[in-house]
Amino acid sequence: MNAIDLLAQTAKEAGCRVLRNEPMCLHTTFKIGGPAELFLTVFDREAVQKVYRAAAELNIPVLPLGNGSNMLVSDAGVRGAVVAFSGAFREIDLTGETTVECGAAAALAAVCAFARDHALTGLEFAWGIPGTAGGAAFMNAGAYNGEMKNILLRCTHITKTGEFGSAEGAALSLGYRRSVYMETGATILSLTLQLEKGQKDRIARCMDEIYERRRSKQPLELPSAGSVFKRPPGFFAGSLIESCGLKGRRVGGAMVSEKHAGFIVNTGGATCADVLALIEIIQKTVLERTGVALECEVKTIG
Ligand SMILES: Cc1cc2nc3c(=O)[nH]c(=O)nc-3n(C[C@H](O)[C@H](O)[C@H](O)COP(=O)(O)OP(=O)(O)OC[C@H]3O[C@@H](n4cnc5c(N)ncnc54)[C@H](O)[C@@H]3O)c2cc1C
């Protein structure tokens, strides 16, 4: 038995769903990505601990997966184990008058709807971001003048070697599309959000308006990973790319969106190599013509 077989066996015994060579294009909003050597779905904390401890002992890399909405996965796939979360990790609870606790795998949309239904304000900005709560905390996702940083009180996590822990406040190191988890590599298991009392109808109206702004500006009809680049200080990536005449530029099945130049869309059959080549063209052209260096927001995996 090799190391992967051993991890697969441990995961199975711990009650995980175990898949081999699972195409990652089925798990990313870009619809791009080769096979994950091992694709595990974990349903509870004990199983996560068994899997993470075994992976560390066997020296197998582990990649936590949310909704795959900020990932560009290599055509060659992912070596080691991709870990998806379900079951208990999808739960959302009201734990205080204005505090909400949710599992890392809860869809951000479900958490937003939960907050609205309990007349809690503060999370409206996230309506329409197609990630999980865990992915949003990891990325410090934000939009329309809001960001996770404003409401994220605390995260619980598991380290790469299988120790449970938590972080809150400054220890979360939340910045523009940045969190402490990018440095430690620990996996977020749950979040506590501090919201405020609001009015249900006003919250609902605000969410509708935000969704309408998204729908009118973003190419939601085609697979993508959202904005490819971070916002460079003092500029908007989309406007810079558009000003360089790159809207509609293609490499293979990848294209700079005609609707929003900050998005690369998969027009059908795009490979990771296509997207990477297009990113390189955009970065080179924008740098030459405007002097601005664009940095990727999307995480390249594998
Ligand atoms: C149409 C569209 C619109 C978007 N609009 C926005 C927007 O307005 N604002 C914005 O900020 N983003 C936006 N995004 C990007 C994306 O939705 C966010 O970055 C989101 O927070 C990613 O969450 P996810 O669960 O999909 O993470 P994934 O894509 O699955 O993972 C992203 C990274 O987080 C890590 N990760 C995931 N879960 C965990 C965990 N539990 N613990 C530790 N690490 C973890 C992964 O390993 C990976 O490195 C958009 C994307 C799309 C497709």
The ligand as an ORCA input file, in Angstrom:
! r2SCAN-3c Opt
* xyz 0 1
  C     -19.002     35.439    -10.377
  C     -18.052     35.634     -9.229
  C     -18.127     36.808     -8.490
  C     -17.246     37.014     -7.411
  N     -17.338     38.175     -6.708
  C     -16.506     38.372     -5.656
  C     -16.592     39.574     -4.880
  O     -17.417     40.440     -5.117
  N     -15.725     39.730     -3.859
  C     -14.789     38.780     -3.538
  O     -14.032     38.981     -2.567
  N     -14.693     37.635     -4.258
  C     -15.521     37.410     -5.295
  N     -15.414     36.244     -6.020
  C     -14.354     35.278     -5.698
  C     -14.748     34.175     -4.700
  O     -16.146     33.916     -4.747
  C     -14.323     34.541     -3.290
  O     -12.920     34.705     -3.186
  C     -14.778     33.472     -2.262
  O     -14.557     33.963     -0.981
  C     -14.028     32.150     -2.422
  O     -14.683     31.190     -1.623
  P     -14.691     29.647     -1.999
  O     -15.390     28.919     -0.915
  O     -15.229     29.419     -3.365
  O     -13.132     29.334     -1.945
  P     -12.292     28.396     -2.939
  O     -12.267     28.981     -4.297
  O     -12.747     26.992     -2.814
  O     -10.847     28.556     -2.285
  C     -10.131     29.763     -2.400
  C      -8.892     29.651     -1.503
  O      -9.357     29.520     -0.159
  C      -8.858     28.319      0.430
  N      -9.919     27.799      1.291
  C     -11.188     27.497      0.975
  N     -11.858     27.070      2.063
  C     -10.990     27.126      3.095
  C     -11.066     26.815      4.483
  N     -12.187     26.353      5.036
  N      -9.961     27.000      5.251
  C      -8.803     27.455      4.712
  N      -8.663     27.748      3.403
  C      -9.743     27.595      2.608
  C      -8.573     27.386     -0.736
  O      -7.605     26.409     -0.416
  C      -8.071     28.393     -1.783
  O      -6.708     28.690     -1.593
  C     -16.280     36.019     -7.098
  C     -16.221     34.835     -7.845
  C     -17.097     34.640     -8.903
  C     -17.021     33.349     -9.678
*
